[in-house]
Amino acid sequence: DLRYNMVISLQEAFAGKKSKIKIPSYENCNSCSGTGSANKAGPSVCSSCNGHGKVRSTQGFFSIERPCPSCGGEGSLIKNPCLKCSGTGQSRKQKTISVSIPPGVDTGTRIRISGEGEPGQRGAGNGDLYIFVEVQKDKLFEREEENIFCQIPISVTTAILGGEVEVPTIDGKKARLNIPSGTQSETQFRLKGK
């Protein structure tokens, strides 16, 4: 599996975002077709551990089991390794994929894209790509769960006599807000659905 950290603005979190991202990855080696073997035969059973990946040694009353030193605990060996990938079956590349961030995401949201991770060794299937979203702080707006707050300065005369002010909204437009007479500082007004 791969992890990708994506930083987006509050406006992008509100509206959603389509983006192309570049991720370092591995693909199956072309020379050996992902087998790791130059003759494409693939790995053979390790003769030291008979494919178990472990060897046991006995000393008196004690029996110790450890990973096989010949195959590194895998139970198989590549006798004729591919020169291009050194027997790993993979070559490094960078790939570009298109991702869609849905509207309403918040910091900590995890988006899973199935099959876009790295391939397993020696021809095993691909893992998944996990995108972890972080929403940047905005200069004008503050977010608390699904609600967005914005502090708007008004003149003393508007607070005393009342009036109408234009306020910005998260979608980049303006909304008109009626201020009743006698409004105190820190009074909250709600623009439903905005």
matplotlib code that plots the C-alpha trace (Angstrom):
import matplotlib.pyplot as plt

x = [0.0, 1.1, 0.3, 0.0, -0.5, -2.6, -3.0, -6.1, -7.7, -11.0, -12.6, -11.5, -12.8, -16.2, -16.5, -14.4, -11.4, -10.2, -6.4, -3.6, -1.0, 2.5, 3.5, 6.7, 6.0, 7.3, 6.1, 6.8, 10.2, 9.8, 12.9, 11.8, 8.0, 8.1, 9.5, 12.9, 14.6, 16.5, 15.0, 11.5, 11.4, 10.7, 12.0, 12.8, 12.4, 15.3, 17.4, 18.6, 15.1, 13.1, 10.8, 9.9, 11.9, 13.1, 15.9, 16.1, 19.3, 19.4, 21.9, 21.5, 18.0, 17.4, 16.0, 16.3, 14.3, 15.5, 15.0, 16.9, 20.2, 20.2, 16.8, 16.3, 13.2, 11.2, 11.5, 12.5, 15.6, 16.2, 19.1, 19.6, 18.6, 17.5, 20.3, 17.9, 16.0, 18.6, 16.1, 13.4, 11.0, 10.3, 11.6, 11.1, 9.0, 6.8, 3.1, 0.5, -3.1, -6.3, -8.1, -11.4, -11.6, -15.3, -17.0, -17.1, -13.8, -12.0, -8.5, -7.9, -10.1, -8.6, -9.5, -8.7, -8.0, -8.0, -5.2, -3.0, -0.4, 2.8, 2.8, 3.8, 7.1, 7.5, 4.2, 1.9, -1.1, -1.1, -1.7, -3.9, -3.2, -4.4, -4.8, -4.7, -6.3, -5.3, -7.4, -5.4, -6.5, -8.3, -7.6, -11.3, -13.3, -13.2, -14.7, -16.3, -17.6, -20.1, -20.5, -18.3, -17.8, -16.7, -16.1, -17.5, -16.7, -19.6, -19.8, -21.2, -24.0, -25.1, -25.0, -27.1, -29.6, -29.5, -29.0, -27.8, -24.3, -22.7, -20.8, -18.5, -19.5, -17.2, -18.3, -16.7, -20.0, -21.6, -24.7, -26.8, -27.3, -29.9, -28.4, -31.2, -30.9, -29.1, -26.8, -24.0, -20.5, -19.9, -23.5, -23.9, -26.1, -26.9, -27.1, -28.8, -27.4, -24.4]
y = [0.0, 3.6, 6.7, 10.2, 13.3, 16.0, 19.6, 21.4, 24.8, 25.3, 26.3, 23.0, 21.1, 22.8, 22.3, 19.1, 18.8, 16.8, 16.6, 14.7, 13.5, 12.0, 9.1, 7.1, 3.5, 0.2, -1.8, -5.3, -5.6, -5.9, -8.1, -10.9, -10.2, -9.7, -13.1, -11.8, -14.6, -13.9, -17.0, -16.1, -19.4, -17.7, -18.8, -22.3, -24.1, -23.5, -26.6, -25.6, -25.4, -27.3, -24.3, -23.8, -20.6, -21.7, -23.9, -25.7, -26.4, -28.5, -28.0, -30.4, -30.0, -26.7, -26.5, -23.1, -22.1, -19.2, -17.9, -19.8, -18.0, -19.1, -17.7, -15.1, -16.9, -16.8, -20.5, -19.9, -18.7, -17.2, -19.1, -16.9, -13.3, -10.8, -8.2, -5.3, -5.6, -7.6, -10.4, -8.2, -8.4, -4.7, -1.5, 2.0, 4.6, 7.6, 7.4, 10.1, 9.3, 11.3, 11.6, 13.1, 14.6, 14.7, 17.9, 18.2, 16.5, 17.5, 17.1, 13.4, 12.1, 9.0, 8.2, 4.7, 4.1, 0.3, -1.2, 1.9, 0.9, -0.9, -4.4, -7.2, -8.9, -11.5, -10.9, -10.5, -8.2, -4.4, -2.8, 0.3, 4.0, 5.9, 9.7, 11.5, 15.0, 18.0, 21.2, 24.4, 27.2, 30.0, 33.7, 34.7, 31.6, 29.2, 25.7, 23.8, 20.5, 21.4, 25.0, 27.9, 31.1, 34.5, 37.6, 40.7, 44.2, 46.7, 50.3, 51.6, 53.4, 50.1, 48.3, 51.0, 51.8, 48.5, 48.1, 45.7, 44.5, 42.4, 39.3, 36.9, 33.2, 30.2, 29.7, 33.0, 34.9, 37.6, 37.5, 40.3, 40.2, 42.3, 43.7, 44.5, 47.7, 47.4, 44.6, 43.8, 42.8, 39.1, 38.5, 35.5, 35.5, 32.4, 32.2, 28.8, 26.6, 28.9]
z = [0.0, -0.6, 1.4, -0.2, 1.9, 0.1, 1.3, 0.0, 0.7, 2.6, -0.7, -2.4, 0.6, 0.2, -3.6, -4.1, -6.2, -9.2, -9.3, -11.0, -8.6, -9.3, -7.1, -7.0, -7.8, -9.0, -12.0, -13.0, -14.8, -18.6, -19.0, -16.6, -16.6, -12.9, -12.0, -11.0, -13.1, -16.3, -18.0, -16.6, -14.7, -11.4, -8.0, -7.2, -3.8, -1.5, -0.9, 2.5, 4.1, 1.6, 1.1, 4.8, 5.1, 8.6, 9.8, 13.1, 15.1, 18.2, 21.0, 23.8, 25.2, 23.3, 19.8, 18.0, 14.9, 12.8, 9.3, 6.6, 5.9, 2.2, 1.2, 3.9, 5.2, 1.9, 1.2, -2.4, -4.4, -7.8, -9.3, -12.4, -11.3, -13.9, -14.6, -15.1, -11.7, -9.7, -9.1, -7.4, -10.4, -10.2, -11.7, -10.3, -12.2, -11.5, -12.4, -12.7, -11.6, -11.6, -8.2, -7.2, -3.7, -2.7, -1.3, 2.5, 3.3, 6.5, 7.9, 8.6, 5.8, 4.2, 0.6, -0.7, -4.3, -4.9, -6.9, -7.3, -4.8, -5.5, -7.0, -4.7, -5.2, -7.9, -9.7, -6.7, -7.0, -6.4, -3.1, -2.6, -2.5, 0.5, 0.2, 3.6, 3.3, 5.3, 5.0, 5.3, 7.6, 5.7, 6.3, 6.2, 7.2, 10.1, 10.0, 12.8, 11.5, 8.8, 9.8, 8.5, 10.5, 9.3, 11.3, 9.7, 10.9, 10.8, 11.6, 14.9, 13.2, 11.4, 14.8, 16.5, 13.7, 11.8, 8.1, 5.4, 4.8, 2.1, 3.4, 1.5, 1.3, 0.9, -2.7, -3.7, -4.0, -1.8, 0.3, 1.8, 5.6, 7.5, 10.7, 13.3, 15.3, 18.6, 17.5, 20.0, 19.1, 18.7, 17.7, 15.4, 12.4, 10.4, 6.6, 6.1, 3.5, 2.7]

ax = plt.figure().add_subplot(projection="3d")
ax.plot(x, y, z, "-o")
ax.set_aspect("equal")
plt.show()
